Amino acid sequence: MDGTVLTARHALEGCRALYILKDGQVARAERVAISRDADLALVRSAIRPYLAATFAADPAVQGNRPVFAASYEELRHMPDRTKVLYNGFAVEGSAQTGEERFLLFSEASYGASGSSMLNGEGLVIGLVVGREAAGSLSGQSVVGAVSEAAMEAFLRHAGVSFQESGQAQISPLQARAPRAA
């Protein structure tokens, strides 16, 4: 695992300089690849993430399935992060096999763009790219996410290897927030 991070392209727009922060360390970062169509970007620095993302071997996102997605800032200050199993649901009918995007009802706030979306097994199935509609359901906004298939195609094109698994990374009753962080 090197210091390459996948994020939302629009989060980098207008930035003259990029930095990665982790545990009080700061390192200059550079853009490695950008996809305007899928709203994805790769950034590389000398700082390595704690844990490499593992994509679901079966990327099917089914409607009304619980998911977890939160901004990194929100994760840092989440008082009950060891108890949160999920905080959103994939929107029924929005996730079709092979499509680049899908929708979810989520508490993901502004600043969540670029954060991973985890399924019940703690595997990455999407990447948050922004709010899609002003409507809400029980306080949850409609949020757009880039599909796993689009992320994997982008990474392949950029020559970046990734992990894929059919094995659950966490138990069914284990919190997703620590894994997402």
N, C-alpha and C positions, 0 to 999 in steps of 0.2 A: 504494500500500500504506500503510494507516494503522497505528496501534498496536493493532489488534484481534487477539486471540489466541483460538483455539478450544482448549478443554481439557475435562477430565472434570469434571462438576458436583460429584461427591462429594468431589473434592479441595479444593473451596472451602467445603464445609459447616463451619459453626462458626467461620469466619474473620470477625473483626470488622473487619479492615482488610486490604486486598490491596495488594501491591507487586510491581512488575516489576523484575527485575535484569538488566542487560546491560552488560558491559565496565566494571564499576565504577560505572555509573549506577544510580540508584534513582529510581523514579517511583511515585506513588500510582496505583492502578488501580481501576476500577469494574466491577461486573457490568453487562453490557449485556442479556443474554438467558440464560434457563435452560430446559432441557428435562429434566424429571424422568423421563420415559419413556425417552429415549435416553441419559440420563446425560451430557449435554453442557452446556457453558456458554461464553459469550463474555465476555471481559474486555478492556477498553480502557484504554490509558495513553498517555502522550506518547512513550514509547519504541517505536520501530519495529523489527520483526524484520529480520534481514539479508536474508531471502529469503521470498517468499510461497510458501505451499504450492500445488502444482499437483496437482489430482486427475486420476486416470486417466479418459480418455474412455470406456473400456470397463471398468466397475468390477467385472467378474466376478472373484471370488476363488475360485480352484480349489484343491481339496485337494492336499496334498503339494507345493505350490509354495513355494519359499523366499521369505521375507520378512525385513524388518529392523525391529526396534523396540527401543528402549532408553530408559531414563530420561535426562533431561537431565543429571542429576548424574553418572550412569554415563558418558555421552558425554564429559563434561568431563575425566574421569580415565581414559578408555580408552587404554591404552598403544599399542595396535595399531590405532587407529581408521582409519588410512589403508589398512589391509589387509583389514578385515572386509567381506565381500560380503553376508552374511546371517547371522542368528542365530536363525532360527525357521522353522517350516513351518505353513501353514494346515492345519487338521485336515480330513481327507477327510470330505465329507458335511455339514460344519457351515455351509458358506457357500452359501445358496440365493439366487438372484436376488430382489432386493427386500426381503430380510430386514434387520432393523435390527442384528443382531449375528451374529458368527461366532466361532469358536475357533481358537487357534493354539498350537502347542508353541513356547515361547520361553524364552530366558534372561532376559527382562524381569523385573527385580526389583521389590520394593516401592518405590514412588515413581515407577514408570513410568506410572501413570495420567495420561492427557492427552497422552502422547507419540504422535507419528504413526507409522504403520506403512507402510513403503514396499515396493513390489514391485520386481522385478528391473530396471525401467527408472528407478527413483528417483521414481516417482509415488506420491502418497498414496492408499492403498486402505482405510485404517482408522485408528481411534484407540483406543489401549489404555485400557480402563476397569477392569481388575482381574483377579485370579486367579479362575478358575471352579471349579477342583477341586484337591484335595490331591494327586492322582496326578501322576506325572512320567514322562518318557521320556528316558533318557540325560541326566538332570540338568536337563531342560527342563520347566517347569511348563505346565499348561493355563491359558491366558490368554484373557480375553474382550476382544473389540474391537467398537466400533461401526462399522457398514459405511459405506462412502463414500456410498451412497444416503441413509442417515439423516443423515449430516453435511450433505450438500448440501441436503436438504429443510429442515433446521434453519436453515442459513445463508440460504436463500431467504426463509423465514418471518420471519427477523430483519432482512431487507433488506440483507444483507451480500453483496457480490459476491465471486466466487472464480474461479480459473483452472482450466480443464479442458483436457487435451491428450491426443492419441494418440501424440505424439512422445516418445521416450525422453529423459529429462533427464540421464542419465548413460550411459556405455558399459557393456556387459555385465560387464566385468572391473574396473570402477571401484568403489571402496568406497562403501557406502551411509551409513556413520556420519557423514562430514563433511556430507553433504546433510541428514541427519536433524537434526544439530546446528543 
